[in-house]
């Protein structure tokens, strides 16, 4: 197996690892207000998050920027809680045929929060890389692996949403409230464990 595929696999495993479930929670929170029929909006939203975390993942892994690891570990659950709170104020359409409204602010936040999550990813990546090597191929492979894992999480989240909404006839607003509240509760526990101040 080539080094490229090794780092691709490491990126995939890192985001799907249940021991580091904070990133999984964030992706689930991002998708909570959407239906399967909103897949285009989800794709744009996830792309905004990807752009954000790709930038800081690269800058941090290349040691262009420095930051407090403790602060980033605290801010990651804060981004999850903030996303969940914004979900609770979202007015969902109950019609299966309707798609959710487009909110540019949501995409801007996903991009901004992606910057924070990228620094969180970089802690793990930097531990794998040597200081004197050309790390661009490894960085690219790791990021592609992260995206594969992220898309898998989105897929599972959307299938679960479809089953709950269509199979059990749960109202969209109710499901959004339950899912966002649960994720926020878990993130709050994470935040208190990573308390920075």
HELIX and SHEET records of a PDB file:
HELIX    1   1 UNK A    3  UNK A   16  1                                  14    
HELIX    2   2 UNK A   18  UNK A   20  5                                   3    
HELIX    3   3 UNK A   22  UNK A   31  1                                  10    
HELIX    4   4 UNK A   36  UNK A   38  5                                   3    
HELIX    5   5 UNK A   39  UNK A   61  1                                  23    
HELIX    6   6 UNK A   69  UNK A   88  1                                  20    
HELIX    7   7 UNK A  104  UNK A  128  1                                  25    
HELIX    8   8 UNK A  136  UNK A  162  1                                  27    
HELIX    9   9 UNK A  163  UNK A  167  3                                   5    
HELIX   10  10 UNK A  172  UNK A  193  1                                  22    
END                                                                             
